[in-house]
Structures are given as structure tokens and as C-alpha cells.
Amino acid sequence: MSDELNDGQDILNPEVDETTETNESVDATLPDDKQLETAIAQKKHWREKALKEAETRKKLEAELERVKPKEVKEVQASSSYITKGEYEEGILRTSKGYGDRDIEILNMISKGKGVSILQAEQDDVFKLHLTRKADEDKNARAQLGASRGSSSSGNKKVPETREEHEAMWIEMSGR
């Protein structure tokens, strides 16, 4: 029965793919000239393949650039990260309570000497600035005006006649 089914069919032998010559045992059996030709052909094939892939990659990148919205580019251009200097400045503002003028002087010192803001804080010029600032604050507090008396003013009755005034005076003096 199997002979009847196979009568009209040819027996197929699997064919070997001759385009891929990566098998080293096959290369070893070839003569030296053929090995050289095979290596050159492989190298040429891989170069062409790499060039095609590079061209394809460039086309895809160009297409991606064209399709990308411009807003995304602008958002990526503006960084939301803070710099080291800004971080140190924030530390000094919060921990030491330095104001804008103090930070401005620290930045000048750090740029002039080529050191960080935290190192500029230890500089004699900045220490001199702090002592002057403390002296100015002390002098400003010392020159405050004299007290004008108690600010508590109750609802006092204003005397209209001389007798009412005398009565109020006797009452307040405790007689």
C-alpha cells in the first residue's frame, strides 16, 4: 500500500545552503585560494549589510525627528535639575539664614577664588561682612525710639465739668 502512495513522488534530498559559509570545518577542507576568496566574500557581504543597516537607521532617525512634536524638544532642553551651586546655596539659606546679599557676596568670593560656596563661607572677607552686618543690626536696634507709654487705652469717661474732674482724680488717687 505504501508503494502505491509513493509511485508518483520523487525522493527529495535536503539541499545545503551555499550562501552561508560560516562553518569552519568546511573552510578547513577548502584549498587556500578558496579560503581567501570565501573570507573576502564574507567581508564584502558584511560591509554591505552594515551600510544598509546604517542607511536604514539614518532614515528612521530622520523620520523620528520629523514626527516628534516640537514641544517635547523644548521640554527636554530645559532641565529641571538643580546644579551643585544652587544646592549649596539652598543649604546656606535654610541652615544659616543668609539673605540675598549674603549669597551674592558668597558667589563673588567663590568665583573670584575658584572655590565652592561652602568653602567661600570660611573666607575672611565673608566673615568680615558678617561682623559688619551684625554691628549694623545692633546699632539699628539701639537707636529705636523711646517708649510712648502704655498703648492700652480703655474707655475712659471724659469729665465735662470741674466737679466731675475732681471726683475722678480722688477716685484714681485712692483717697
One Martini backbone bead per residue (centre of mass of N, CA, C, O) as a GRO file, in nm:
protein
  175
    1MET     BB    1   0.056   0.063  -0.021
    2SER     BB    2   0.306   0.256  -0.005
    3ASP     BB    3   0.381   0.222  -0.305
    4GLU     BB    4   0.132   0.363  -0.422
    5LEU     BB    5   0.188   0.649  -0.292
    6ASN     BB    6   0.507   0.671  -0.411
    7ASP     BB    7   0.510   0.657  -0.727
    8GLY     BB    8   0.481   0.988  -0.804
    9GLN     BB    9   0.736   1.031  -0.621
   10ASP     BB   10   1.010   1.200  -0.521
   11ILE     BB   11   1.308   1.199  -0.376
   12LEU     BB   12   1.418   1.412  -0.126
   13ASN     BB   13   1.697   1.621  -0.088
   14PRO     BB   14   1.866   1.810   0.104
   15GLU     BB   15   1.977   2.129   0.079
   16VAL     BB   16   2.255   2.327   0.072
   17ASP     BB   17   2.353   2.627   0.190
   18GLU     BB   18   2.588   2.836   0.004
   19THR     BB   19   2.581   3.134   0.139
   20THR     BB   20   2.677   3.001   0.402
   21GLU     BB   21   3.027   3.031   0.535
   22THR     BB   22   3.069   2.949   0.873
   23ASN     BB   23   3.195   2.678   0.847
   24GLU     BB   24   3.506   2.565   0.942
   25SER     BB   25   3.521   2.274   0.830
   26VAL     BB   26   3.480   2.356   0.535
   27ASP     BB   27   3.722   2.557   0.516
   28ALA     BB   28   3.948   2.346   0.580
   29THR     BB   29   3.898   2.178   0.302
   30LEU     BB   30   3.986   2.407   0.154
   31PRO     BB   31   4.169   2.581  -0.028
   32ASP     BB   32   4.345   2.867   0.007
   33ASP     BB   33   4.205   3.028  -0.219
   34LYS     BB   34   3.913   2.975  -0.125
   35GLN     BB   35   3.941   3.094   0.158
   36LEU     BB   36   4.004   3.380   0.064
   37GLU     BB   37   3.749   3.425  -0.104
   38THR     BB   38   3.552   3.374   0.127
   39ALA     BB   39   3.649   3.600   0.316
   40ILE     BB   40   3.601   3.833   0.118
   41ALA     BB   41   3.299   3.782   0.075
   42GLN     BB   42   3.216   3.815   0.367
   43LYS     BB   43   3.321   4.103   0.410
   44LYS     BB   44   3.147   4.230   0.190
   45HIS     BB   45   2.874   4.145   0.299
   46TRP     BB   46   2.898   4.290   0.582
   47ARG     BB   47   2.938   4.575   0.473
   48GLU     BB   48   2.672   4.599   0.320
   49LYS     BB   49   2.492   4.545   0.563
   50ALA     BB   50   2.591   4.783   0.738
   51LEU     BB   51   2.514   5.007   0.537
   52LYS     BB   52   2.213   4.944   0.528
   53GLU     BB   53   2.162   4.983   0.834
   54ALA     BB   54   2.259   5.276   0.848
   55GLU     BB   55   2.056   5.393   0.647
   56THR     BB   56   1.806   5.302   0.799
   57ARG     BB   57   1.867   5.451   1.062
   58LYS     BB   58   1.873   5.737   0.942
   59LYS     BB   59   1.584   5.735   0.835
   60LEU     BB   60   1.445   5.684   1.109
   61GLU     BB   61   1.558   5.933   1.257
   62ALA     BB   62   1.443   6.143   1.064
   63GLU     BB   63   1.147   6.060   1.103
   64LEU     BB   64   1.141   6.107   1.408
   65GLU     BB   65   1.209   6.410   1.400
   66ARG     BB   66   0.962   6.489   1.225
   67VAL     BB   67   0.738   6.368   1.425
   68LYS     BB   68   0.825   6.519   1.651
   69PRO     BB   69   0.744   6.730   1.877
   70LYS     BB   70   0.849   7.044   1.977
   71GLU     BB   71   0.778   7.038   2.281
   72VAL     BB   72   0.966   6.808   2.363
   73LYS     BB   73   1.231   6.952   2.304
   74GLU     BB   74   1.190   7.189   2.507
   75VAL     BB   75   1.168   7.018   2.763
   76GLN     BB   76   1.453   6.884   2.734
   77ALA     BB   77   1.619   7.149   2.739
   78SER     BB   78   1.485   7.199   3.011
   79SER     BB   79   1.611   7.169   3.315
   80SER     BB   80   1.511   7.042   3.650
   81TYR     BB   81   1.783   7.057   3.756
   82ILE     BB   82   2.012   7.110   4.000
   83THR     BB   83   2.283   7.251   4.101
   84LYS     BB   84   2.536   7.256   4.317
   85GLY     BB   85   2.520   7.559   4.385
   86GLU     BB   86   2.215   7.564   4.448
   87TYR     BB   87   2.229   7.362   4.675
   88GLU     BB   88   2.425   7.515   4.861
   89GLU     BB   89   2.254   7.770   4.877
   90GLY     BB   90   2.011   7.634   5.016
   91ILE     BB   91   2.159   7.546   5.268
   92LEU     BB   92   2.243   7.833   5.365
   93ARG     BB   93   1.962   7.955   5.384
   94THR     BB   94   1.840   7.747   5.591
   95SER     BB   95   2.069   7.709   5.813
   96LYS     BB   96   2.182   8.029   5.832
   97GLY     BB   97   1.998   8.267   5.707
   98TYR     BB   98   2.066   8.382   5.440
   99GLY     BB   99   2.065   8.627   5.219
  100ASP     BB  100   2.101   8.772   4.918
  101ARG     BB  101   2.361   8.931   4.984
  102ASP     BB  102   2.523   8.695   5.099
  103ILE     BB  103   2.514   8.516   4.843
  104GLU     BB  104   2.645   8.719   4.657
  105ILE     BB  105   2.916   8.729   4.805
  106LEU     BB  106   2.978   8.427   4.789
  107ASN     BB  107   2.986   8.415   4.479
  108MET     BB  108   3.220   8.611   4.441
  109ILE     BB  109   3.427   8.453   4.604
  110SER     BB  110   3.409   8.180   4.454
  111LYS     BB  111   3.487   8.293   4.173
  112GLY     BB  112   3.755   8.436   4.250
  113LYS     BB  113   3.886   8.160   4.392
  114GLY     BB  114   3.762   7.877   4.295
  115VAL     BB  115   3.526   7.796   4.490
  116SER     BB  116   3.300   7.707   4.691
  117ILE     BB  117   3.052   7.825   4.886
  118LEU     BB  118   3.133   7.672   5.145
  119GLN     BB  119   3.430   7.779   5.137
  120ALA     BB  120   3.359   8.089   5.127
  121GLU     BB  121   3.247   8.102   5.420
  122GLN     BB  122   3.556   8.081   5.548
  123ASP     BB  123   3.622   8.353   5.465
  124ASP     BB  124   3.731   8.663   5.571
  125VAL     BB  125   3.542   8.845   5.406
  126PHE     BB  126   3.277   8.717   5.505
  127LYS     BB  127   3.324   8.758   5.807
  128LEU     BB  128   3.332   9.065   5.785
  129HIS     BB  129   3.048   9.098   5.678
  130LEU     BB  130   2.903   8.974   5.926
  131THR     BB  131   3.005   9.178   6.138
  132ARG     BB  132   2.889   9.430   6.005
  133LYS     BB  133   2.597   9.333   6.007
  134ALA     BB  134   2.575   9.302   6.315
  135ASP     BB  135   2.640   9.598   6.386
  136GLU     BB  136   2.404   9.725   6.229
  137ASP     BB  137   2.181   9.581   6.385
  138LYS     BB  138   2.259   9.686   6.666
  139ASN     BB  139   2.228   9.991   6.599
  140ALA     BB  140   1.932   9.979   6.511
  141ARG     BB  141   1.824   9.880   6.791
  142ALA     BB  142   1.946  10.122   6.966
  143GLN     BB  143   1.770  10.350   6.786
  144LEU     BB  144   1.521  10.335   6.922
  145GLY     BB  145   1.258  10.463   7.031
  146ALA     BB  146   1.082  10.582   7.268
  147SER     BB  147   0.849  10.534   7.480
  148ARG     BB  148   0.483  10.617   7.480
  149GLY     BB  149   0.368  10.416   7.648
  150SER     BB  150   0.081  10.295   7.694
  151SER     BB  151  -0.152  10.132   7.471
  152SER     BB  152  -0.368  10.123   7.689
  153SER     BB  153  -0.699  10.223   7.608
  154GLY     BB  154  -0.970  10.291   7.754
  155ASN     BB  155  -1.291  10.366   7.851
  156LYS     BB  156  -1.302  10.693   7.907
  157LYS     BB  157  -1.418  10.946   8.094
  158VAL     BB  158  -1.498  11.268   8.012
  159PRO     BB  159  -1.484  11.552   8.170
  160GLU     BB  160  -1.700  11.840   8.185
  161THR     BB  161  -1.643  11.922   8.477
  162ARG     BB  162  -1.491  12.008   8.767
  163GLU     BB  163  -1.626  11.800   8.955
  164GLU     BB  164  -1.570  11.546   8.786
  165HIS     BB  165  -1.264  11.573   8.792
  166GLU     BB  166  -1.227  11.553   9.102
  167ALA     BB  167  -1.361  11.276   9.134
  168MET     BB  168  -1.161  11.120   8.956
  169TRP     BB  169  -0.903  11.191   9.113
  170ILE     BB  170  -0.985  11.062   9.383
  171GLU     BB  171  -1.032  10.777   9.269
  172MET     BB  172  -0.739  10.727   9.150
  173SER     BB  173  -0.573  10.796   9.420
  174GLY     BB  174  -0.732  10.663   9.676
  175ARG     BB  175  -0.911  10.873   9.884
   0.00000   0.00000   0.00000
